[in-house]
């Protein structure tokens, strides 16, 4: 019945109804959404089987996504854009919004990433959360997150995107604060929620501007008519969309929430920081590429934000001892590469998505590997307490090591094909932009080699420091390899870390061209293109060498040194990110709130309450004149009459 309704509505709107596997696209969202609903409603009765329901629904969505992908491959490039309108969602005056899906190469790519990596993370969570009494609630929230993310990437209009955008924000708030008995988790969840709302205001205002200028929010109509809008308004829209992207993707100045999100369970970190939520901002800019193509200034600001963020993430990642926070700041840096790429316009849209996909494999594998280490080390995250784990955890070591090599851009692994291509495109920019964007991106590659090698050395090599100490709860460490339900997803992701870039680099730009346009090859720039790959690999290997010289050749102290250089202290303070947000966002917001409260209490409430008090007091005083004595009333009448006669005489003889 739902399918027939969808086809009839689509036909009535003049959109050819989706056929074959594409007609089942609504199930992509419906399956994980139904799984979340069942798990939320079933209560403790689902404790024995609820986790498998959560896994099955996401695997089902992945299978449907594969079928739609296979069907789309059989179509010509001009036929790969299809829309499916499920029902009329909003009708108010001139505003009409469908609950509809857009099936094109960009959305299908994200569907495969979200459901494929999401299914692996769900399977990993079965083992990781096996002893948690709230495992059912965890899987319900994971399903809700996946469903919201699919709404975000599959919607065919900006309102659908905003619905999924807010749904992802809600689900991430629940997952980051999953451990409700931990104050740090509650604080991190609130911080993420509030900072994302700042970005969401920008996205909402951009949507309002689009509606005001074009009278439509459907992608197809907006992108076809955006040329009718003045250049200043287009620039404003691009900057406001970028503000929304900064919130979701943890870009400057809204990046401070993302490392704190590590307070959630490790599978949440993998889901948020690798394949889904933090990539939403990159998706938004790529989806709105027809708008950004009209604003060179807008694209320049995107590049500046991306290159600034990738440097912040790389610098701060060098200073932390918390294995999850190092990976979190690595994510901040790598998303910065993606934002830089999509800011390069037609030369970089496909490269940004390519790095997004390869990053989804190796960063998810790294987070799951970190979770495996934590599982073996009593949930400790301090790398200073690790060491020598490669002997105890060989599968985790190999899979984590392959993810490490892919991340630092080791030749012919996934990161080499995607990150190096972005740096090459950055160097190809004219004038100062080529030096700044390409140079800083190369420097960040060296810093990536440093902090990731430091992580590997402190965790898997050197002296087994865990033998001499106890965990924070007094227990001794007994590291061991994780169960198969955890290692199997890590092995699959390790294959992606090795082969994804090699397989995707030649074909992805052509596949995405119906969505983001043909890729413009990078030309020109301050350096010969043949030199750049050797330069980037050389700088990365220099970072590896420096990490070995500083960390690998000397014993690692179990306790972190308290006296450090000002540079390290600044990095450990997140380069002032939280201080910046406090000074320029939090405190002005508090002052404004206090001013508005004062104005409300003393101004609006004072006027209303003062008027009421005046009438009340006046009526009270007037009431005292009503004594009930006839002689008083007669005297009042006489006095009034005398006043009237006196007034009349005064007027007569004036």
ZITAQUI-V836560 format. One record per pair of residues at least 12 apart in sequence whose C-alpha atoms are under 8 Angstrom apart, sorted by the first residue. I is the first residue (numbers start at 1). GAP is how many residues later the second one is. Records with the same first field share a line. If there is no record, write none. Layout:
I = GAP + GAP
This chain:
2 = 84
3 = 20 + 21 + 83
5 = 81 + 82
6 = 78 + 79 + 80 + 81
7 = 77 + 78 + 79
9 = 76 + 77 + 78
10 = 74 + 75 + 76
15 = 68 + 69
16 = 66 + 67
17 = 66 + 67
18 = 64 + 65 + 66
20 = 51
21 = 43 + 46 + 47 + 50
22 = 45 + 46 + 49 + 81
23 = 61
24 = 40
25 = 39 + 40 + 43 + 76
26 = 75
27 = 34 + 37
28 = 32 + 33 + 34 + 36 + 37 + 119 + 122
29 = 32 + 118 + 119 + 121 + 122
30 = 117
31 = 26 + 27 + 29 + 30 + 116
32 = 22 + 25 + 26 + 29 + 111 + 112 + 114 + 115
33 = 110 + 111 + 114
35 = 18 + 19 + 22 + 105 + 108
36 = 18 + 103 + 104 + 105 + 106 + 107 + 108
37 = 103
39 = 97 + 98 + 100 + 101
40 = 97 + 100
44 = 92
46 = 90
47 = 88 + 89
50 = 86 + 89
51 = 75 + 84 + 85 + 88
52 = 74
54 = 68 + 85 + 86 + 88 + 89
55 = 64 + 67 + 68
57 = 86
58 = 57 + 60 + 61 + 85 + 88
59 = 56 + 57 + 60
61 = 54
62 = 49 + 50 + 53 + 54 + 57
65 = 43 + 46 + 47 + 50
66 = 46
68 = 40
69 = 39
77 = 434 + 436 + 437
78 = 436
80 = 23 + 24 + 25 + 434
81 = 21 + 22 + 23 + 24 + 433 + 434
82 = 20 + 21 + 22
83 = 17 + 18 + 19 + 20 + 73
84 = 16 + 17 + 18 + 19
85 = 13 + 14 + 15 + 16
86 = 12 + 13 + 14 + 15
87 = 12 + 13
94 = 121
95 = 120 + 121
96 = 120
97 = 60 + 62 + 120 + 121
98 = 59
99 = 56 + 57 + 61
100 = 55 + 56 + 57 + 60
101 = 53 + 54 + 55
102 = 52 + 53 + 54
103 = 51
104 = 410 + 411
105 = 406 + 407 + 409 + 410
106 = 181 + 406 + 409 + 410
107 = 46 + 47
110 = 43
111 = 39 + 42 + 43
113 = 162 + 244 + 247
114 = 32 + 35 + 36 + 161 + 162
115 = 31
117 = 154 + 158 + 243 + 244 + 247
118 = 28 + 153 + 157
120 = 369
121 = 146 + 149 + 150 + 247 + 368
122 = 17 + 20 + 145
123 = 362 + 363 + 366
124 = 143 + 244 + 361 + 362 + 363 + 364 + 365
125 = 142 + 361
126 = 359 + 360
127 = 356 + 358 + 359
128 = 243 + 247 + 358
138 = 37 + 40
141 = 30 + 33 + 34
142 = 29 + 33
144 = 27
145 = 22 + 23 + 26 + 27
148 = 15 + 16 + 17 + 19 + 20
149 = 15 + 16 + 18 + 19 + 127 + 128
150 = 14
151 = 12 + 13
152 = 12 + 13
153 = 130
156 = 62 + 63 + 64
157 = 60 + 61 + 62
158 = 49 + 59 + 60 + 61
159 = 48 + 58
162 = 41 + 42
168 = 109
169 = 24 + 27
170 = 23
172 = 17 + 100
173 = 16 + 17 + 19 + 20
174 = 15
175 = 14 + 89 + 90 + 93
176 = 12 + 13 + 85 + 86 + 87 + 88 + 89 + 92
177 = 12 + 86 + 87
178 = 86 + 87
179 = 85
184 = 79
185 = 76 + 78 + 79
188 = 69 + 72 + 73 + 75
189 = 72
191 = 66
192 = 65 + 66 + 69
195 = 52 + 59 + 62
196 = 48 + 51 + 52 + 58
197 = 50
198 = 46 + 49
199 = 44 + 45 + 46 + 47 + 48 + 49 + 55
200 = 43 + 44 + 47
201 = 43
202 = 38 + 39 + 40 + 41 + 42
203 = 37 + 38 + 39 + 40 + 41
205 = 35
206 = 30 + 31 + 32 + 34 + 35
209 = 24 + 28
210 = 12 + 27
213 = 16
214 = 12 + 15
223 = 65 + 67 + 68
226 = 64 + 65
227 = 67
231 = 63 + 64
234 = 57 + 60 + 61
235 = 60 + 62 + 63
238 = 53 + 54 + 57 + 60
239 = 59 + 62
241 = 43 + 44
242 = 39 + 43 + 60
244 = 37
245 = 35 + 36 + 37 + 39 + 40
246 = 35
247 = 34
248 = 29 + 30 + 31 + 32 + 33
249 = 28 + 29 + 30 + 31 + 32 + 33 + 83 + 86
250 = 28 + 82 + 85
251 = 54 + 55 + 58 + 81 + 84 + 85
252 = 53 + 54 + 56 + 57
253 = 324 + 328
254 = 327
255 = 77 + 322
256 = 318 + 321 + 322
258 = 70 + 74
259 = 66 + 69 + 70
260 = 65
262 = 62 + 63 + 66
266 = 101 + 102 + 104 + 105
267 = 100 + 101 + 104
269 = 98
270 = 93 + 94 + 95 + 97 + 98
271 = 93
273 = 55 + 58 + 90 + 91
274 = 57 + 85 + 86 + 87 + 89 + 90
275 = 81 + 82 + 84 + 85 + 86 + 89
278 = 57
279 = 56 + 77
282 = 53 + 56 + 57 + 60 + 70 + 71
283 = 70
285 = 57
286 = 56 + 63 + 230
287 = 228 + 229
289 = 56 + 60 + 227
290 = 226
292 = 53
293 = 52 + 53
299 = 44 + 45 + 46
300 = 43 + 44
301 = 42
302 = 37 + 38 + 40 + 41
303 = 36 + 37 + 38 + 39 + 40 + 41 + 134
304 = 36 + 133
305 = 31 + 34 + 35
306 = 29 + 30 + 31 + 32 + 33 + 34 + 37
307 = 29 + 30 + 33 + 130 + 133 + 134
308 = 28
309 = 23 + 24 + 27
310 = 22 + 23 + 24 + 25 + 26 + 27 + 131 + 134
311 = 22 + 129 + 130 + 133
312 = 21 + 263
313 = 16 + 17 + 18 + 19 + 20
314 = 15 + 16 + 19 + 130 + 133 + 134 + 137
315 = 129 + 132 + 256
316 = 13 + 255 + 256 + 258 + 259
317 = 12 + 13 + 134 + 254
318 = 129 + 132 + 133 + 136 + 253
319 = 132 + 249 + 252 + 253
320 = 252
321 = 60 + 61 + 62 + 63
322 = 59 + 60 + 61
323 = 47 + 58 + 59 + 60 + 132
324 = 43 + 46 + 57
326 = 125 + 129
327 = 36 + 39 + 40
330 = 118
331 = 32
333 = 111
334 = 25
335 = 21
337 = 15 + 82 + 85 + 104
338 = 13 + 14 + 15 + 17 + 18
339 = 13
340 = 12 + 82 + 86
341 = 81 + 84 + 85
344 = 81 + 82
346 = 170 + 171 + 172 + 173 + 174
347 = 78 + 172 + 173 + 174 + 175
348 = 74 + 77 + 171
349 = 167 + 170
350 = 158 + 159 + 162 + 166 + 169
351 = 67 + 70 + 71 + 158
352 = 66 + 70
354 = 64 + 147 + 150 + 151 + 154
355 = 60 + 63 + 64
357 = 143
358 = 56 + 57 + 60 + 138 + 139 + 142 + 143
359 = 48 + 56
361 = 132 + 133 + 135 + 136 + 139
362 = 40 + 41 + 42 + 44 + 45 + 131 + 132 + 134 + 135
363 = 40 + 44
364 = 129
365 = 34 + 35 + 38 + 124 + 125 + 128 + 129
366 = 34 + 37 + 38
368 = 118 + 122
369 = 27 + 28 + 30 + 31 + 121
372 = 24 + 109 + 110 + 114
373 = 23 + 106
375 = 107
376 = 101 + 102 + 103 + 104 + 105 + 106
377 = 100 + 101 + 102
378 = 93 + 99
380 = 91 + 92
383 = 72 + 75 + 76
384 = 74 + 75 + 81 + 172 + 173 + 174 + 175 + 176
385 = 80 + 81 + 84 + 173
386 = 72 + 73 + 74 + 78 + 79 + 80
387 = 70 + 71 + 72 + 73 + 74 + 75 + 76 + 77 + 78 + 79
388 = 71 + 72 + 73 + 74 + 75 + 76 + 77
389 = 70 + 71 + 72 + 75 + 90
390 = 70 + 71
392 = 87 + 88 + 89
393 = 86 + 87 + 88 + 89
394 = 87
395 = 86 + 92
396 = 85 + 86 + 91 + 94
397 = 63
399 = 91 + 92 + 94 + 95
400 = 94
401 = 55
402 = 92 + 95 + 96
403 = 91 + 94 + 95
404 = 48 + 49
406 = 91 + 92
407 = 41
408 = 37 + 40 + 41 + 44 + 132
409 = 36 + 128 + 131
410 = 127
411 = 126
412 = 86 + 89 + 90
413 = 84 + 85 + 86 + 87 + 88 + 89
414 = 82 + 83 + 84 + 85 + 86 + 87 + 88
415 = 82 + 86
416 = 85
417 = 84 + 85 + 88
418 = 83 + 87
420 = 113 + 116
423 = 14 + 15 + 18 + 19
424 = 14 + 98 + 105 + 108 + 109
425 = 13 + 97 + 98
426 = 12
427 = 12 + 98 + 99 + 100
428 = 94 + 95 + 96 + 97 + 98 + 99
429 = 93 + 94 + 95 + 96
430 = 94 + 95 + 96
431 = 94 + 95
434 = 91 + 92
435 = 91
442 = 94 + 97
443 = 96
445 = 91 + 94 + 95
446 = 90 + 93 + 94 + 95 + 96 + 97 + 98
447 = 93 + 96
448 = 92 + 95
449 = 91 + 92 + 93 + 94 + 95 + 98
450 = 90 + 93 + 94 + 95 + 96 + 97
451 = 96
453 = 91 + 94 + 95
454 = 93 + 94 + 97 + 98
457 = 91 + 94 + 95
458 = 93 + 94 + 98
462 = 90 + 93
463 = 92
465 = 93
